[in-house]
Each structure stands twice: as structure tokens, then as C-alpha cells.
Amino acid sequence: MKSPIPLPPFFAVLLVLMAGALQAQSPLDAYVQQGLHSNLLLQQKHLGLEKAQYSLKAASSLFMPSVGLSGTYTHGQGGRTIAIPVGDMLNPVYATLNQLTESQHFPQIENVEQSFFPRHFYDVRMRTSMPLLNTSLQHNRSIRQEQLQLQEWEVKIYERELILHIKQAYWGYLSALEAVRIWESALELVQKNLAVNESLLRNGSGLPASVLRAQSELEGVKAQLLEAQNKAHTAQRYFNFLLNRDQTSAIEAVERPDERLEKIPQLLLQAEGEEGGSREELQQLRTGERLQSSLLRLSQQQGVPTVGAFLDLGLQAENMAYTKQAPYFLMGLSLDMPLFSGFRNRYEVRQARLDLKSSQLQLDHTRQQLQLAARTARNELATAYQHQAAARQRLIAATSYFRLLERGYAEGTYSLIEFIDARNQLTSAQLQQSITTYQVLSALAQYERQTAHTTQHP
């Protein structure tokens, strides 16, 4: 058996670094990257971005010369004619010349009638044209550039939103799984309690009411477990829908929420980025403001003349013949300068100024909205974190209380009602602690979205 070929040191180091990066990446981060590559709506946004890129290239191509080939063939007969009296003018001269030369070298000719229609006339030409001065083309290219930038910001905005939905859907799925686990644990307890009460009844030391109460508790827990399982299936389908996967695909649920919760106190103390000043929405509105400025300049320069040049190289002749006179060239300049258009341009300039003012007001309004949203998200994160801490303490107390009641109930010290109440308190505390934990993580995702300093950069 051949020994494996040793890898060069550089490649060995590269493989080690790649393996470490893959291990360091959490399942949620991997799902986020997968969603950014496979989400259907995001793919549509990228198609719109690609169309905007081609639109900019088309606007830039207008500055280059354009070459086209065209040809015409015309033939006609009848209609109006022009009488040319060449016979009346030349026949007396020819007669005099014949007398002087005593010969018939100069015959008599007839008058000519020329039709307006050409006969078998063709004209084939290749025209090259190029703009020399056209401010509209320059502003059009600037407008296309701003529109491309708008589309890029729109893609980034949706990427941020998609990251938020993926994170919240993932935490929602883990929360639903935790609820299923809690109700399964509760189901084991009530099943065990029912078995104990049935055994006591068979031995003559129990009461039928205790058995009925235990059975009632068992059915109630089963209903709660079924509801939790249905919620988990729904959360699974929604998460896979965001990733454009089969909705029954398995989800890797090995994320450790504690590691993310530990960073929240330090995160709340940081003021950097709290106001959301780097939000893509503001960048998009600033781009829109520049777009309105370009439209205003375009309206203000409607009176600037446009100058172009053209060159024609072609062939034209009658009877489909090619002669020495058939080739030709024609070159020239064109000038177009509007003088009066019923004050239409003046109104367009005023309208463009109003649009620019409107975009500036929208930018200020949106900035205030985003500042409010960032502060609100921070407060909600702090509140959720406090609720989670309180729920954790209640869980510790409920666990201790249940263990005490369980041991006393087994020894006959406490009643069934007290045992069931302790079990309900434990289950409620477990559910509340699980719910508040994932509410904190969902609030953290919302805070990252509103402040635009998430760990996942689109």
C-alpha cells in the first residue's frame, strides 16, 4: 500500500486554519450564511441589482459612436413630369451646323419629359454618429449610477432583515423544542403520580378521587405536549422556508444561549452605534437625495444646446448599376437648441426642487425614526434580560420547592393537591425561564438589526 503524499507546509497550515474557522462558526451563523445564498426573495433583489448595473452600462454606451447600415430601393412610373425642351433649343443649332459642314453629323432630337419618380434607384449607406455636446447624457449617466446605488442599498437592507428573521426563527424553534422537553418531563411526573395513586388504590390505602385527579392532570399535560409539538413543527417549517429548504429538513439545535447571554451586559453598556447612524436605510435616503439633485440639474440645463456629428459612406445609382459616380460620402454637424416650450421647463425645475426638499425632509424624519427604534430596541433588550434573570431565580426556587414537596408527598407528609401545585409551579417556572431566555435572544437580534452592528455582516 502506497503511503500518502505529504502536503506542503503552506497547505497544511491553510487546512488547519480552515478547520478552525469551521469549528468556530456556530450553527446559527452557518444558517445565516446559507439563507443569504439561498433565499428566494434575496435572489430577486440581486436580479434587480444586476438589471441596474446593465442600465448604467447602457447609459455609458451612449457616449460612444454608433454605427448603422441602412438602404433603400425605389422605383416608380407615371405621375407628374417635367418637360425639358432640349429639342427646341438644340435643333436650330444642329441644323445650322449641318449646313455649314454640309453633312448630317448633328441629327434632330426630341424634347424630353422627366418623371419625378426614380427608376430602379438604390441608396445604401453606413452612418456613423457621435454626440459632441449633450449634457442630458451626462446627467442620465449620473442618475443611473445613483439608481444602481439605491438598488445596492435595497439589497443590503433586505439582507439585514433576512438575518433578523432567520435568527428569530431559529430561537423560536429552539424555544419550542425546549417547551416540548419541559412538557415531556412533566408528563413523566404525572404518569409516575398516576401509577402511585393507582397502586395505593389497589392496596386499599388510596382514594378514587386521587386517581381521577391524577388522570385529569395526565390528560391536561398530554394536550399541552401536543400543542408544544405542533408549535415546534410550525417553527421548523418557517425556518426552513426562510432558507429555501425542504420544510421538513432537520435543524441543528446545538446552539448554547448562555454564551450569547453573557455578552449582553457589556453590550448594553456600549453607546457606540446605539443611534443607528450607519443604517442602510439612511444611506439609501442620502443616495435618493443625490438622485433628486441630479434630476434638478437635468431640468435646469434643458436650454443647453446639443451638438452632434455624423458621417455617411454609401452607394447610390439608378437601374441597380454600379458606376464611378455611385460611391459617395456625406458628413455634417447637427445643432439642437430649444428656444421656447410654453414655460414647461420652468415648471419642471420647480417640481424638481420640491422633490429634492421632500427627500431631505424624509431623510430627517427617517433618521429620527431610526434613533427612536434603536433606543426602543435597547430598552426592550434590557427589560427582557432582567425578566430572564428573574425567571432564572424563580426556577431555582420552584425546583427546590418541588423536590421538598416530592419527598414529603412520598413520605405522606404533603397531600396530592400540594404535590400537583408544586409540579405546576415547577413546569410554569421552567417554561417561563425558557421563554424569557429566547425572548432575550430575539430582542438581541432586534437590537443588532436596529443599531446595524450585528456580528453577521451582509
URUR-V287315 format. One record per helix or strand. SS is the DSSP state (h for helix, s for strand). FROM is the first residue (numbers start at 1). TO is the last residue. If there is no record, write none. Layout:
<<SS & FROM & TO> <SS & FROM & TO>>
//
This chain:
<<h & 9 & 24> <h & 27 & 38> <h & 40 & 61> <s & 66 & 74> <s & 81 & 84> <h & 86 & 101> <s & 112 & 115> <s & 121 & 133> <h & 135 & 202> <h & 208 & 242> <h & 257 & 261> <h & 264 & 269> <h & 280 & 300> <s & 306 & 317> <s & 327 & 336> <h & 344 & 411> <h & 416 & 451>>
//
